[in-house]
Amino acid sequence: MSAALLAAALPTYAQAEPEPRPEQSITWSACADIEGLECGTFQAPFDWRTPADGRKITIAVSRLKPRGGEAKGSVLTNPGGPGGPGRTLPLLFAGRAKLVDAMEIIGIDPRGTGASTNTTCGGLDWMSVTDPRDRGRANTKLLYDAAELQATACQTRSGEFGKVVNTEQTVRDLDLLRQLLGREKVSWIGYSGGSWMGAYYATYFPDRVDKFVLDSNTDFTSTFQDIFDNFGYGFERRFRTDFLPWAAKYDSLYHLGTTGEQVRQIYETTRAKLAANPLPLDDGTVVDGVRLDLLLIRAQYSKQSFPPAAEALAWISQATTSDVKTLAAAPAALAQYPDASNATLFAIACNDTKFRHNRATLAAEAERLGKQFPLFGYYQVLAPCAFWDRPKLDLKTPTGKGVPPILMVQSVRDPATPLEGAQRAHRNFEGSRLLTVTDEGDHGVYGFGNGCVDDVVESFIVDGKVPTADLTCPGMPLPDPTAPAAAATRPLVGWPL
C-alpha cells in the first residue's frame, strides 16, 4: 500500500493549531491544607466570550508529581458533582505506582467551587425545607416555593458570575490549564459529573485529547434533567439488591431483620416516626425523615459505607424523641457539605441544558417516581432549574466524531449514574470503549481496589493500549463487618449530596 493510501485508511483527528504562549505561569509550592501535594493557582477570563474586558477569576489546582522524575504526561482529574472540588483527588492515586511513576496528576477546583472563585446561594438548602413524601397541597406548594426561592437565591447571590459557571466556560478553563502545564495534549480521569466534563472537553478540543477515562458515566449525550431523573431508579436498585440483603445477612450485628424486606420495613417505620417526631441532636439540629433518607442515599455510593449506614439506621431506629443525642455519638454519615459545591451544581446543571418542567409537571413526576422508587424518587434535586433564568447557551453535542478513543468504566448497579445511561452514552459517542464491571454497584471504580479495572485503565493511560472492543471485569465483594480490618477511607466521588 502506498503512503498516500495508508494515510487515507487511518482514522484522522483534528490537528492542533499553533497557539500563543500563555502570559502567566503556575507557581507550585507545598499545599498549606493538603499534605503530599503541591498547590497553585492561575487566572482565567471571567467570561470566555468576552475575555478582552479584563475581568478575571481564580482557579485553584494541585499536583502530584511523578515519582519517576520527568512526567510522561499530565492527567487532569475531576471527582464529579458537578460542583465537587477536586484538589485532593490526586491523593487517591498516590498508591498507583504505574500511574504516578510516569504521569503528573492534576487536581482542580473548577470555577465556582473549592478554593477557586466561588458561587453561593447564601447557604440556602431547599431540600431540607420540607419532606417531599408529603404530597398534600400545602406541603407541595411549600416544596416548590422553596425550589423557586433556591433559584432566586442562587442567581441573586452569585450575580453575573453565576451566569458563566457552566460546562463551556469550565472546559475552556481546563484548556488554559493544559497550556500552562506545557502540554500539547492531556489525559483525563473523571468520575460521575467528571464524565460529562471530560466528554465535553473532548468535544470542544478533540485535538487536545490524549487518553480520557470516564468512570461512572452520566449519559453525557443527554441532559442534566434526564440524568438526575434516573436517580430514583438507580438508588432503589442498589438499595434493594445490595444494601438491604447485606444488612439482613448481619442481623446478629445490626438487629434490623433477617431479610431485606424486614430491613426495609425497619427503615420505613423509623422514617415515619421521624417524620412525625424528629430526633433532636445536642447541636440544635434534628434527624428527621429527610435526613434519614439522605444518610441511606449517601451510603449507596460505596460498599465501604454500608457498615456505618447500617449502624446509623440501627442507632436511629432505637432512639426515642425524648433523648437528646450528641452529634459526636451520631455516625459520620450525618455530615453536611459546603454551599459552594451545591451552588456550583445548580449553576452548571441549570445553565447547561434546558429544563422542561413547571410546578404541575414537577408534582406529577415526583408522585410517579416516588411511588416506584421511594428511597429517592420523591426528591427532585434540580427542581430549582424550573424557575431558573437560564442564560443563552447552546453547548456542542458530544458525538465522539473526531475524538480519539475514550475508555468508559461502569459498574452494573451504580446508583447515581445507572448502567443504562452509560450504555446510551457509549452507543452515541463514536469510538468509545466500555469496560463493564459485573456484580458491582460502587459509584467510582478505578483506583478503589479492583485490580482488573486498575490494570485496564493504566494500560490505557500509561501504555497507550486502546482496547479493541468492549470488555468486562468482575466486581469486588461486599464488606464483612464482623471481620477485623484496618480502618479505610474512600474519597467521595459523584454528586455532593
Salt bridges, closest charged atoms under 4 A:
GLU19 OE1 - ARG178 NH2 2.88
GLU19 OE1 - ARG208 NH2 3.23
ASP33 OD2 - ARG87 NH2 2.97
GLU38 OE1 - ARG63 NH2 2.55
ASP47 OD1 - ARG49 NE 3.03
ASP53 OD2 - ARG55 NE 3.01
ASP101 OD1 - ARG67 NE 3.11
GLU104 OE1 - ARG63 NH1 3.73
GLU104 OE2 - ARG183 NH2 3.71
ASP109 OD2 - ARG87 NE 2.95
ASP131 OD2 - ARG271 NH1 2.82
ASP145 OD2 - LYS141 NZ 2.78
ASP145 OD1 - ARG359 NH2 2.75
GLU148 OE1 - ARG359 NH2 2.81
GLU160 OE2 - LYS163 NZ 3.23
ASP173 OD2 - ARG111 NE 2.65
ASP175 OD1 - ARG178 NE 2.72
ASP207 OD2 - ARG208 NE 3.45
ASP210 OD1 - LYS211 NZ 3.39
ASP219 OD2 - ARG424 NE 3.25
ASP226 OD1 - ARG356 NH2 2.96
ASP229 OD2 - ARG356 NH2 3.90
GLU236 OE2 - ARG240 NE 2.58
ASP242 OD2 - ARG238 NH1 2.68
ASP242 OD1 - ARG413 NH2 3.05
GLU261 OE2 - ARG264 NH2 2.98
GLU268 OE1 - ARG133 NH1 2.82
GLU268 OE2 - ARG264 NH1 3.71
ASP293 OD2 - ARG271 NH2 2.77
ASP323 OD2 - LYS325 NZ 3.65
GLU365 OE2 - ARG368 NH2 3.20
ASP394 OD2 - LYS392 NZ 3.54
ASP414 OD1 - HIS443 ND1 2.82
GLU420 OE2 - ARG237 NH1 2.95
ASP439 OD1 - ARG413 NH2 2.92
GLU440 OE2 - LYS303 NZ 2.78
ASP442 OD1 - ARG238 NH2 2.59
ASP442 OD2 - LYS303 NZ 2.95
ASP442 OD2 - ARG490 NH1 3.71
ASP454 OD2 - ARG96 NH1 3.39
GLU458 OE2 - ARG96 NE 2.64
ASP463 OD2 - LYS98 NZ 2.44
ASP470 OD2 - HIS426 NE2 2.77
